[in-house]
Amino acid sequence: MIDKIDINSELYFFDIEEAEEDILYVKDGQKYIELFMLWHAIELIEGFIRIGKLSIEATTQRLIEYRIKDA
């Protein structure tokens, strides 16, 4: 989904050398917003796993909520 963050949004991964740690990254005229550095997302997911057994959907929703509240 474009211009909206939700569980059905498409994700794209870019090399740090390509995106240069920019929050807003433009490639071929398309704008992308960095939600998390990959290492940060991994830390958050590991933390959610330690909290308790969460489904993939629940973990994804927590990541989205974290990003929206932390933005």
Backbone atoms as SQL, in Angstrom:
CREATE TABLE atoms (id INTEGER PRIMARY KEY, chain TEXT, resi INTEGER, resn TEXT, atom TEXT, x REAL, y REAL, z REAL);
INSERT INTO atoms VALUES
  (1, 'A', 1, 'MET', 'N', 0.848, -1.177, 0.000),
  (2, 'A', 1, 'MET', 'CA', 0.000, 0.000, 0.000),
  (3, 'A', 1, 'MET', 'C', 0.890, 1.235, 0.000),
  (4, 'A', 2, 'ILE', 'N', 0.521, 2.198, -0.768),
  (5, 'A', 2, 'ILE', 'CA', 1.314, 3.417, -0.882),
  (6, 'A', 2, 'ILE', 'C', 0.787, 4.451, 0.110),
  (7, 'A', 3, 'ASP', 'N', 1.720, 5.167, 0.747),
  (8, 'A', 3, 'ASP', 'CA', 1.399, 6.255, 1.682),
  (9, 'A', 3, 'ASP', 'C', 0.670, 5.802, 2.934),
  (10, 'A', 4, 'LYS', 'N', 0.764, 4.539, 3.270),
  (11, 'A', 4, 'LYS', 'CA', 0.133, 4.046, 4.485),
  (12, 'A', 4, 'LYS', 'C', 0.954, 2.884, 5.020),
  (13, 'A', 5, 'ILE', 'N', 1.158, 2.870, 6.309),
  (14, 'A', 5, 'ILE', 'CA', 1.886, 1.777, 6.934),
  (15, 'A', 5, 'ILE', 'C', 0.873, 0.856, 7.587),
  (16, 'A', 6, 'ASP', 'N', 0.821, -0.368, 7.130),
  (17, 'A', 6, 'ASP', 'CA', -0.007, -1.365, 7.792),
  (18, 'A', 6, 'ASP', 'C', 0.552, -2.752, 7.495),
  (19, 'A', 7, 'ILE', 'N', -0.102, -3.758, 8.006),
  (20, 'A', 7, 'ILE', 'CA', 0.411, -5.123, 7.911),
  (21, 'A', 7, 'ILE', 'C', 0.497, -5.613, 6.461),
  (22, 'A', 8, 'ASN', 'N', -0.232, -4.980, 5.547),
  (23, 'A', 8, 'ASN', 'CA', -0.216, -5.380, 4.151),
  (24, 'A', 8, 'ASN', 'C', 0.701, -4.525, 3.272),
  (25, 'A', 9, 'SER', 'N', 1.433, -3.605, 3.874),
  (26, 'A', 9, 'SER', 'CA', 2.341, -2.755, 3.106),
  (27, 'A', 9, 'SER', 'C', 3.478, -3.586, 2.521),
  (28, 'A', 10, 'GLU', 'N', 3.941, -3.153, 1.363),
  (29, 'A', 10, 'GLU', 'CA', 5.084, -3.819, 0.741),
  (30, 'A', 10, 'GLU', 'C', 6.362, -3.331, 1.408),
  (31, 'A', 11, 'LEU', 'N', 7.313, -4.227, 1.563),
  (32, 'A', 11, 'LEU', 'CA', 8.605, -3.882, 2.139),
  (33, 'A', 11, 'LEU', 'C', 9.688, -4.023, 1.084),
  (34, 'A', 12, 'TYR', 'N', 10.635, -3.132, 1.132),
  (35, 'A', 12, 'TYR', 'CA', 11.788, -3.191, 0.256),
  (36, 'A', 12, 'TYR', 'C', 13.032, -3.027, 1.123),
  (37, 'A', 13, 'PHE', 'N', 14.068, -3.740, 0.769),
  (38, 'A', 13, 'PHE', 'CA', 15.331, -3.654, 1.486),
  (39, 'A', 13, 'PHE', 'C', 16.386, -3.101, 0.546),
  (40, 'A', 14, 'PHE', 'N', 17.148, -2.128, 1.046),
  (41, 'A', 14, 'PHE', 'CA', 18.207, -1.515, 0.257),
  (42, 'A', 14, 'PHE', 'C', 19.508, -1.607, 1.034),
  (43, 'A', 15, 'ASP', 'N', 20.587, -1.749, 0.296),
  (44, 'A', 15, 'ASP', 'CA', 21.911, -1.732, 0.918),
  (45, 'A', 15, 'ASP', 'C', 22.147, -0.377, 1.554),
  (46, 'A', 16, 'ILE', 'N', 22.816, -0.373, 2.680),
  (47, 'A', 16, 'ILE', 'CA', 23.107, 0.872, 3.382),
  (48, 'A', 16, 'ILE', 'C', 23.941, 1.798, 2.502),
  (49, 'A', 17, 'GLU', 'N', 24.810, 1.222, 1.674),
  (50, 'A', 17, 'GLU', 'CA', 25.629, 2.036, 0.778),
  (51, 'A', 17, 'GLU', 'C', 24.759, 2.734, -0.263),
  (52, 'A', 18, 'GLU', 'N', 23.675, 2.099, -0.669),
  (53, 'A', 18, 'GLU', 'CA', 22.776, 2.671, -1.668),
  (54, 'A', 18, 'GLU', 'C', 21.880, 3.747, -1.057),
  (55, 'A', 19, 'ALA', 'N', 21.296, 3.466, 0.094),
  (56, 'A', 19, 'ALA', 'CA', 20.348, 4.391, 0.721),
  (57, 'A', 19, 'ALA', 'C', 21.044, 5.441, 1.579),
  (58, 'A', 20, 'GLU', 'N', 22.290, 5.193, 1.946),
  (59, 'A', 20, 'GLU', 'CA', 23.106, 6.141, 2.715),
  (60, 'A', 20, 'GLU', 'C', 22.450, 6.602, 4.011),
  (61, 'A', 21, 'GLU', 'N', 21.752, 5.716, 4.676),
  (62, 'A', 21, 'GLU', 'CA', 21.118, 6.007, 5.962),
  (63, 'A', 21, 'GLU', 'C', 20.136, 7.172, 5.916),
  (64, 'A', 22, 'ASP', 'N', 19.604, 7.473, 4.753),
  (65, 'A', 22, 'ASP', 'CA', 18.608, 8.541, 4.630),
  (66, 'A', 22, 'ASP', 'C', 17.249, 8.026, 5.092),
  (67, 'A', 23, 'ILE', 'N', 16.518, 8.856, 5.808),
  (68, 'A', 23, 'ILE', 'CA', 15.166, 8.496, 6.223),
  (69, 'A', 23, 'ILE', 'C', 14.257, 8.437, 4.994),
  (70, 'A', 24, 'LEU', 'N', 14.406, 9.405, 4.097),
  (71, 'A', 24, 'LEU', 'CA', 13.650, 9.419, 2.851),
  (72, 'A', 24, 'LEU', 'C', 14.614, 9.083, 1.723),
  (73, 'A', 25, 'TYR', 'N', 14.310, 8.040, 0.992),
  (74, 'A', 25, 'TYR', 'CA', 15.169, 7.572, -0.079),
  (75, 'A', 25, 'TYR', 'C', 14.347, 7.524, -1.365),
  (76, 'A', 26, 'VAL', 'N', 14.883, 8.080, -2.444),
  (77, 'A', 26, 'VAL', 'CA', 14.190, 8.093, -3.728),
  (78, 'A', 26, 'VAL', 'C', 14.979, 7.246, -4.710),
  (79, 'A', 27, 'LYS', 'N', 14.277, 6.305, -5.354),
  (80, 'A', 27, 'LYS', 'CA', 14.901, 5.459, -6.366),
  (81, 'A', 27, 'LYS', 'C', 13.937, 5.358, -7.537),
  (82, 'A', 28, 'ASP', 'N', 14.429, 5.686, -8.712),
  (83, 'A', 28, 'ASP', 'CA', 13.622, 5.651, -9.934),
  (84, 'A', 28, 'ASP', 'C', 12.314, 6.425, -9.777),
  (85, 'A', 29, 'GLY', 'N', 12.368, 7.557, -9.078),
  (86, 'A', 29, 'GLY', 'CA', 11.197, 8.411, -8.900),
  (87, 'A', 29, 'GLY', 'C', 10.243, 7.964, -7.799),
  (88, 'A', 30, 'GLN', 'N', 10.468, 6.803, -7.217),
  (89, 'A', 30, 'GLN', 'CA', 9.614, 6.283, -6.135),
  (90, 'A', 30, 'GLN', 'C', 10.231, 6.642, -4.786),
  (91, 'A', 31, 'LYS', 'N', 9.424, 7.174, -3.870),
  (92, 'A', 31, 'LYS', 'CA', 9.905, 7.530, -2.540),
  (93, 'A', 31, 'LYS', 'C', 9.736, 6.356, -1.594),
  (94, 'A', 32, 'TYR', 'N', 10.750, 6.128, -0.789),
  (95, 'A', 32, 'TYR', 'CA', 10.726, 5.096, 0.244),
  (96, 'A', 32, 'TYR', 'C', 11.094, 5.745, 1.568),
  (97, 'A', 33, 'ILE', 'N', 10.461, 5.293, 2.634),
  (98, 'A', 33, 'ILE', 'CA', 10.760, 5.798, 3.974),
  (99, 'A', 33, 'ILE', 'C', 11.335, 4.663, 4.796),
  (100, 'A', 34, 'GLU', 'N', 12.463, 4.951, 5.424),
  (101, 'A', 34, 'GLU', 'CA', 13.089, 3.933, 6.266),
  (102, 'A', 34, 'GLU', 'C', 12.298, 3.793, 7.555),
  (103, 'A', 35, 'LEU', 'N', 11.832, 2.591, 7.818),
  (104, 'A', 35, 'LEU', 'CA', 11.126, 2.336, 9.073),
  (105, 'A', 35, 'LEU', 'C', 12.100, 1.958, 10.167),
  (106, 'A', 36, 'PHE', 'N', 13.035, 1.080, 9.836),
  (107, 'A', 36, 'PHE', 'CA', 14.021, 0.608, 10.801),
  (108, 'A', 36, 'PHE', 'C', 15.308, 0.262, 10.076),
  (109, 'A', 37, 'MET', 'N', 16.408, 0.431, 10.766),
  (110, 'A', 37, 'MET', 'CA', 17.645, -0.208, 10.312),
  (111, 'A', 37, 'MET', 'C', 17.419, -1.697, 10.578),
  (112, 'A', 38, 'LEU', 'N', 17.952, -2.554, 9.744),
  (113, 'A', 38, 'LEU', 'CA', 17.704, -3.986, 9.873),
  (114, 'A', 38, 'LEU', 'C', 18.099, -4.507, 11.253),
  (115, 'A', 39, 'TRP', 'N', 19.245, -4.072, 11.773),
  (116, 'A', 39, 'TRP', 'CA', 19.689, -4.548, 13.092),
  (117, 'A', 39, 'TRP', 'C', 18.689, -4.144, 14.178),
  (118, 'A', 40, 'HIS', 'N', 18.088, -2.958, 14.017),
  (119, 'A', 40, 'HIS', 'CA', 17.127, -2.486, 15.010),
  (120, 'A', 40, 'HIS', 'C', 15.848, -3.322, 14.966),
  (121, 'A', 41, 'ALA', 'N', 15.374, -3.634, 13.769),
  (122, 'A', 41, 'ALA', 'CA', 14.188, -4.479, 13.632),
  (123, 'A', 41, 'ALA', 'C', 14.432, -5.848, 14.257),
  (124, 'A', 42, 'ILE', 'N', 15.620, -6.405, 14.037),
  (125, 'A', 42, 'ILE', 'CA', 15.952, -7.715, 14.614),
  (126, 'A', 42, 'ILE', 'C', 15.928, -7.643, 16.136),
  (127, 'A', 43, 'GLU', 'N', 16.509, -6.591, 16.705),
  (128, 'A', 43, 'GLU', 'CA', 16.488, -6.433, 18.167),
  (129, 'A', 43, 'GLU', 'C', 15.060, -6.351, 18.691),
  (130, 'A', 44, 'LEU', 'N', 14.205, -5.588, 18.012),
  (131, 'A', 44, 'LEU', 'CA', 12.815, -5.458, 18.445),
  (132, 'A', 44, 'LEU', 'C', 12.089, -6.795, 18.369),
  (133, 'A', 45, 'ILE', 'N', 12.267, -7.515, 17.284),
  (134, 'A', 45, 'ILE', 'CA', 11.610, -8.816, 17.122),
  (135, 'A', 45, 'ILE', 'C', 12.082, -9.784, 18.198),
  (136, 'A', 46, 'GLU', 'N', 13.384, -9.813, 18.461),
  (137, 'A', 46, 'GLU', 'CA', 13.903, -10.684, 19.522),
  (138, 'A', 46, 'GLU', 'C', 13.293, -10.309, 20.867),
  (139, 'A', 47, 'GLY', 'N', 13.123, -9.006, 21.117),
  (140, 'A', 47, 'GLY', 'CA', 12.504, -8.558, 22.363),
  (141, 'A', 47, 'GLY', 'C', 11.051, -9.000, 22.464),
  (142, 'A', 48, 'PHE', 'N', 10.318, -8.912, 21.356),
  (143, 'A', 48, 'PHE', 'CA', 8.922, -9.353, 21.345),
  (144, 'A', 48, 'PHE', 'C', 8.830, -10.854, 21.580),
  (145, 'A', 49, 'ILE', 'N', 9.783, -11.613, 21.042),
  (146, 'A', 49, 'ILE', 'CA', 9.797, -13.064, 21.246),
  (147, 'A', 49, 'ILE', 'C', 10.010, -13.379, 22.732),
  (148, 'A', 50, 'ARG', 'N', 10.890, -12.609, 23.384),
  (149, 'A', 50, 'ARG', 'CA', 11.151, -12.825, 24.818),
  (150, 'A', 50, 'ARG', 'C', 9.921, -12.498, 25.658),
  (151, 'A', 51, 'ILE', 'N', 9.123, -11.535, 25.218),
  (152, 'A', 51, 'ILE', 'CA', 7.914, -11.159, 25.965),
  (153, 'A', 51, 'ILE', 'C', 6.962, -12.336, 26.057),
  (154, 'A', 52, 'GLY', 'N', 6.845, -13.051, 24.996),
  (155, 'A', 52, 'GLY', 'CA', 5.921, -14.182, 24.973),
  (156, 'A', 52, 'GLY', 'C', 5.704, -14.626, 23.553),
  (157, 'A', 53, 'LYS', 'N', 5.033, -15.707, 23.426),
  (158, 'A', 53, 'LYS', 'CA', 4.799, -16.238, 22.096),
  (159, 'A', 53, 'LYS', 'C', 3.779, -15.373, 21.374),
  (160, 'A', 54, 'LEU', 'N', 4.241, -14.689, 20.355),
  (161, 'A', 54, 'LEU', 'CA', 3.373, -13.836, 19.557),
  (162, 'A', 54, 'LEU', 'C', 3.295, -14.398, 18.148),
  (163, 'A', 55, 'SER', 'N', 2.145, -14.261, 17.544),
  (164, 'A', 55, 'SER', 'CA', 2.017, -14.676, 16.146),
  (165, 'A', 55, 'SER', 'C', 2.809, -13.711, 15.267),
  (166, 'A', 56, 'ILE', 'N', 3.022, -14.088, 14.043),
  (167, 'A', 56, 'ILE', 'CA', 3.700, -13.209, 13.098),
  (168, 'A', 56, 'ILE', 'C', 2.904, -11.920, 12.935),
  (169, 'A', 57, 'GLU', 'N', 1.590, -12.042, 12.878),
  (170, 'A', 57, 'GLU', 'CA', 0.739, -10.861, 12.724),
  (171, 'A', 57, 'GLU', 'C', 0.849, -9.937, 13.933),
  (172, 'A', 58, 'ALA', 'N', 0.853, -10.495, 15.129),
  (173, 'A', 58, 'ALA', 'CA', 0.957, -9.684, 16.348),
  (174, 'A', 58, 'ALA', 'C', 2.324, -9.002, 16.427),
  (175, 'A', 59, 'THR', 'N', 3.372, -9.722, 16.053),
  (176, 'A', 59, 'THR', 'CA', 4.717, -9.147, 16.055),
  (177, 'A', 59, 'THR', 'C', 4.795, -8.012, 15.044),
  (178, 'A', 60, 'THR', 'N', 4.243, -8.234, 13.861),
  (179, 'A', 60, 'THR', 'CA', 4.241, -7.201, 12.823),
  (180, 'A', 60, 'THR', 'C', 3.489, -5.968, 13.293),
  (181, 'A', 61, 'GLN', 'N', 2.345, -6.170, 13.914),
  (182, 'A', 61, 'GLN', 'CA', 1.553, -5.042, 14.401),
  (183, 'A', 61, 'GLN', 'C', 2.314, -4.268, 15.473),
  (184, 'A', 62, 'ARG', 'N', 3.033, -4.961, 16.327),
  (185, 'A', 62, 'ARG', 'CA', 3.823, -4.274, 17.358),
  (186, 'A', 62, 'ARG', 'C', 4.945, -3.444, 16.736),
  (187, 'A', 63, 'LEU', 'N', 5.576, -3.966, 15.685),
  (188, 'A', 63, 'LEU', 'CA', 6.612, -3.199, 14.987),
  (189, 'A', 63, 'LEU', 'C', 6.027, -1.927, 14.386),
  (190, 'A', 64, 'ILE', 'N', 4.870, -2.053, 13.765),
  (191, 'A', 64, 'ILE', 'CA', 4.210, -0.889, 13.161),
  (192, 'A', 64, 'ILE', 'C', 3.855, 0.132, 14.236),
  (193, 'A', 65, 'GLU', 'N', 3.267, -0.313, 15.325),
  (194, 'A', 65, 'GLU', 'CA', 2.893, 0.590, 16.415),
  (195, 'A', 65, 'GLU', 'C', 4.125, 1.265, 17.006),
  (196, 'A', 66, 'TYR', 'N', 5.209, 0.498, 17.165),
  (197, 'A', 66, 'TYR', 'CA', 6.450, 1.068, 17.699),
  (198, 'A', 66, 'TYR', 'C', 6.937, 2.195, 16.788),
  (199, 'A', 67, 'ARG', 'N', 6.949, 1.942, 15.488),
  (200, 'A', 67, 'ARG', 'CA', 7.446, 2.941, 14.547),
  (201, 'A', 67, 'ARG', 'C', 6.551, 4.180, 14.549),
  (202, 'A', 68, 'ILE', 'N', 5.233, 4.002, 14.562),
  (203, 'A', 68, 'ILE', 'CA', 4.320, 5.151, 14.547),
  (204, 'A', 68, 'ILE', 'C', 4.487, 5.991, 15.807),
  (205, 'A', 69, 'LYS', 'N', 4.582, 5.351, 16.962),
  (206, 'A', 69, 'LYS', 'CA', 4.717, 6.088, 18.221),
  (207, 'A', 69, 'LYS', 'C', 6.095, 6.684, 18.397),
  (208, 'A', 70, 'ASP', 'N', 7.122, 6.069, 17.789),
  (209, 'A', 70, 'ASP', 'CA', 8.492, 6.534, 17.943),
  (210, 'A', 70, 'ASP', 'C', 8.863, 7.571, 16.883),
  (211, 'A', 71, 'ALA', 'N', 8.005, 7.750, 15.885),
  (212, 'A', 71, 'ALA', 'CA', 8.323, 8.645, 14.758),
  (213, 'A', 71, 'ALA', 'C', 8.416, 10.090, 15.181);
